[in-house]
Amino acid sequence: MPILFLLNGIGYLVLLAGLYLPALRAYRPTLRWLLILFAAVTVVMYLLIAGFRFNPIGLFDKAIEIALIALLLIEGRRAMVTE
């Protein structure tokens, strides 16, 4: 499990860096959707792996990931309006 946690963190960092790197600005909408999908898959996989053995830190982390999805959707909508 620690390796999955580490790989998940690396995945978030790579997608987040790609989302805000100026050189990848043309791919920002695609990277935003990939980050949303990545967060959603992370939440679903947590529920499948943990089953009904929830812990407070895991639930807090999933709440943050759901908030991340919501904020990315808001940012995407605002970017469409300003472009």
Rosetta constraint file for C-alpha pairs under 8 A:
AtomPair CA 1 CA 5 HARMONIC 6.31 0.50
AtomPair CA 2 CA 6 HARMONIC 6.18 0.50
AtomPair CA 3 CA 7 HARMONIC 6.10 0.50
AtomPair CA 4 CA 8 HARMONIC 6.00 0.50
AtomPair CA 5 CA 9 HARMONIC 6.29 0.50
AtomPair CA 6 CA 10 HARMONIC 6.24 0.50
AtomPair CA 7 CA 11 HARMONIC 6.08 0.50
AtomPair CA 8 CA 12 HARMONIC 6.34 0.50
AtomPair CA 8 CA 42 HARMONIC 7.88 0.50
AtomPair CA 9 CA 13 HARMONIC 6.26 0.50
AtomPair CA 10 CA 14 HARMONIC 6.14 0.50
AtomPair CA 11 CA 15 HARMONIC 6.20 0.50
AtomPair CA 12 CA 16 HARMONIC 5.92 0.50
AtomPair CA 12 CA 35 HARMONIC 7.32 0.50
AtomPair CA 12 CA 38 HARMONIC 7.89 0.50
AtomPair CA 13 CA 17 HARMONIC 5.96 0.50
AtomPair CA 14 CA 18 HARMONIC 6.11 0.50
AtomPair CA 15 CA 19 HARMONIC 6.05 0.50
AtomPair CA 15 CA 31 HARMONIC 6.65 0.50
AtomPair CA 15 CA 34 HARMONIC 7.60 0.50
AtomPair CA 15 CA 35 HARMONIC 6.09 0.50
AtomPair CA 16 CA 20 HARMONIC 6.58 0.50
AtomPair CA 16 CA 35 HARMONIC 7.44 0.50
AtomPair CA 17 CA 21 HARMONIC 5.93 0.50
AtomPair CA 18 CA 24 HARMONIC 6.39 0.50
AtomPair CA 18 CA 28 HARMONIC 7.75 0.50
AtomPair CA 18 CA 31 HARMONIC 6.92 0.50
AtomPair CA 19 CA 24 HARMONIC 7.14 0.50
AtomPair CA 19 CA 25 HARMONIC 7.42 0.50
AtomPair CA 19 CA 27 HARMONIC 7.76 0.50
AtomPair CA 19 CA 28 HARMONIC 5.39 0.50
AtomPair CA 19 CA 31 HARMONIC 5.65 0.50
AtomPair CA 19 CA 32 HARMONIC 6.44 0.50
AtomPair CA 20 CA 24 HARMONIC 7.48 0.50
AtomPair CA 20 CA 25 HARMONIC 7.22 0.50
AtomPair CA 20 CA 28 HARMONIC 7.51 0.50
AtomPair CA 21 CA 25 HARMONIC 6.68 0.50
AtomPair CA 24 CA 28 HARMONIC 6.58 0.50
AtomPair CA 27 CA 31 HARMONIC 6.08 0.50
AtomPair CA 28 CA 32 HARMONIC 5.95 0.50
AtomPair CA 29 CA 33 HARMONIC 6.35 0.50
AtomPair CA 29 CA 76 HARMONIC 7.10 0.50
AtomPair CA 30 CA 34 HARMONIC 6.19 0.50
AtomPair CA 31 CA 35 HARMONIC 6.11 0.50
AtomPair CA 32 CA 36 HARMONIC 6.26 0.50
AtomPair CA 32 CA 72 HARMONIC 6.74 0.50
AtomPair CA 32 CA 76 HARMONIC 7.43 0.50
AtomPair CA 33 CA 37 HARMONIC 6.06 0.50
AtomPair CA 34 CA 38 HARMONIC 5.95 0.50
AtomPair CA 35 CA 39 HARMONIC 6.14 0.50
AtomPair CA 36 CA 40 HARMONIC 6.18 0.50
AtomPair CA 36 CA 68 HARMONIC 7.81 0.50
AtomPair CA 36 CA 69 HARMONIC 5.35 0.50
AtomPair CA 36 CA 72 HARMONIC 6.98 0.50
AtomPair CA 37 CA 41 HARMONIC 6.05 0.50
AtomPair CA 38 CA 42 HARMONIC 6.12 0.50
AtomPair CA 39 CA 43 HARMONIC 6.32 0.50
AtomPair CA 39 CA 65 HARMONIC 5.94 0.50
AtomPair CA 39 CA 66 HARMONIC 7.49 0.50
AtomPair CA 39 CA 68 HARMONIC 7.78 0.50
AtomPair CA 39 CA 69 HARMONIC 6.86 0.50
AtomPair CA 40 CA 44 HARMONIC 6.29 0.50
AtomPair CA 40 CA 65 HARMONIC 7.74 0.50
AtomPair CA 40 CA 66 HARMONIC 7.59 0.50
AtomPair CA 40 CA 69 HARMONIC 7.60 0.50
AtomPair CA 41 CA 45 HARMONIC 5.92 0.50
AtomPair CA 42 CA 46 HARMONIC 6.07 0.50
AtomPair CA 43 CA 47 HARMONIC 6.41 0.50
AtomPair CA 43 CA 62 HARMONIC 5.96 0.50
AtomPair CA 43 CA 65 HARMONIC 7.37 0.50
AtomPair CA 43 CA 66 HARMONIC 7.99 0.50
AtomPair CA 44 CA 48 HARMONIC 6.27 0.50
AtomPair CA 45 CA 49 HARMONIC 5.92 0.50
AtomPair CA 46 CA 50 HARMONIC 5.69 0.50
AtomPair CA 46 CA 51 HARMONIC 7.89 0.50
AtomPair CA 47 CA 51 HARMONIC 5.55 0.50
AtomPair CA 47 CA 52 HARMONIC 7.55 0.50
AtomPair CA 50 CA 54 HARMONIC 6.52 0.50
AtomPair CA 54 CA 58 HARMONIC 6.76 0.50
AtomPair CA 54 CA 59 HARMONIC 6.84 0.50
AtomPair CA 55 CA 59 HARMONIC 6.30 0.50
AtomPair CA 56 CA 60 HARMONIC 6.05 0.50
AtomPair CA 57 CA 61 HARMONIC 6.06 0.50
AtomPair CA 58 CA 62 HARMONIC 6.21 0.50
AtomPair CA 59 CA 63 HARMONIC 6.19 0.50
AtomPair CA 60 CA 64 HARMONIC 6.35 0.50
AtomPair CA 61 CA 65 HARMONIC 6.30 0.50
AtomPair CA 62 CA 66 HARMONIC 6.17 0.50
AtomPair CA 63 CA 67 HARMONIC 6.20 0.50
AtomPair CA 64 CA 68 HARMONIC 6.10 0.50
AtomPair CA 65 CA 69 HARMONIC 6.28 0.50
AtomPair CA 66 CA 70 HARMONIC 6.34 0.50
AtomPair CA 67 CA 71 HARMONIC 6.11 0.50
AtomPair CA 68 CA 72 HARMONIC 6.04 0.50
AtomPair CA 69 CA 73 HARMONIC 6.22 0.50
AtomPair CA 70 CA 74 HARMONIC 6.29 0.50
AtomPair CA 71 CA 75 HARMONIC 6.06 0.50
AtomPair CA 72 CA 76 HARMONIC 6.02 0.50
AtomPair CA 73 CA 77 HARMONIC 6.20 0.50
AtomPair CA 74 CA 78 HARMONIC 6.22 0.50
AtomPair CA 75 CA 79 HARMONIC 6.08 0.50
AtomPair CA 76 CA 80 HARMONIC 6.28 0.50
AtomPair CA 77 CA 81 HARMONIC 6.45 0.50
AtomPair CA 78 CA 82 HARMONIC 6.30 0.50
AtomPair CA 79 CA 83 HARMONIC 6.14 0.50
